[in-house]
Amino acid sequence: MERVNWMGLSLLLDWAELVVRWTHVVAAIAWIGASFYFVALDAGLKPQARLGPGVRGEAWQVHGGGFYQMRKYLVAPEFMPPDLTWFKWEAYSTWIFGFLLLLLVYYLHPGLYLIDPAVARLSGVEADAIGLGSLVLGWFVYNRLCRSRLGTKTLHLAVAGFGLLIVAAFGYTHVFGGRGAFLHVGALVGTIMAANVAMVIIPNQRRVVADLIAGKTPDPALGAEAKQRSLHNNYLTLPVVFTMISNHYAFTFQGRWNWLLLIAVFISGFLIRHWFNVRHSGARPDWRLWPAAALPVLACVALTIRQQAPAPATAPPARFAAVEQVIATRCHTCHAAHPSFEGFSGPPKGIMFDTPAEIVSLAPSIYQQAVTTRAMPLGNLTGITEDERQVIAAWFDHGAGEE
């Protein structure tokens, strides 16, 4: 009865995680879509003398069988329109449900997904405190950079902001396990992006609206600051999406140089976004941006392949019975039709080691996860030893059979 109750609770938590993750992704799609659209719209506006000095430009668009005429005012229209659409809940919902997911997956199970004793020996409370505190600190540092003298110099601010990302990537990967580190870089960037909307963009827009209602002339600096933060969000979008999906690919976050891989992906994402932003302005973007964006990714591919290349077999072959014993002791608690590890209602990714045939068929994955990336067991909660990893390596190097 106690087992049934636990399984029921575990299933409820799984459903909660699924619903929260689903909502987070749906909200993110809406937010990213709005960001991409409005940056493209802003870049594509064409000045028209007939529209008057208060209008920055105009764009005609066609979609869904209809034509649209879009205008942007330099600061604001002379009157308050009766119907005004605000774009904010896409950002708020993405962050809220992303933070709930962070709590459910990482902060409730820090030993499983966040802490790696080989990186830093932390308690669950310490790991959670570092994670939460770094999100607040990261936003504070970024916001101060934007409001310092650097804020008026685009290139200098970009260099300083990129430096902050390097510090974050290096710091997280030297405190948390690879998966938790990558996720927290994404969470930090996502927090900065959402805070840009909540703390700068929307408040500035509200002040402009309040001035219009009061019959005052709005301050153009408010719109300029909001546009700057919006553009930052646009350039950060592709890298932050990568950090969110990287947890499915251990070869990205488990290597020795994982923080450099993360920085390379950020560079590539920035260059890709810049190409599209230039293209949307009507100018011809430099074709060299694509090779420049591809080079960091290719370097990452080469680095991960080199890190995971198996060493020449030197140890004598291990008998399958020895491998089966290691898997039964260190892996089967989770990867079974009915996991005995508390918190799992089913085998992760449907991978099971219940029979010798299943173990042999999954030999390449077992070798990759336990020997090359060392991503499994998660947080090494089952205490696999180096000798046991070598047993798996010797078995795989000599054919990975059932003998």
Secondary structure by P-SEA (a helix, b strand, c coil): caaaaaaaaaaaaaaaaaaaaaaaaaaaaaaaaaaaaaaaaaaabbbbccccccccbbbbbbcccbbbbbbbbcccccccccbbbbccaaaaaaaaaaaaaaaacccccccccccccccccccaaaaaaaaaaaaaaaaaaaaaaaaccccccaaaaaaaaaaaaaaaaaaaaacccaaaaaaaaaaaaaaaaaaaaaccaaaaaaaaaaaaaacccccaaaaaaaaaaaaaaaaaaaaaaaaaacccccccccccaaaaaaaaaaaaaaaaaaaaaaaaaccccccaaaaaaaaaaaaaaaaaaaaacccccccccccaaaaaaaaacccccccccccccccccccccccccccaaaaaaaaaaaaaaccccccccccccccccaaaaaaaaaaaaaccccc
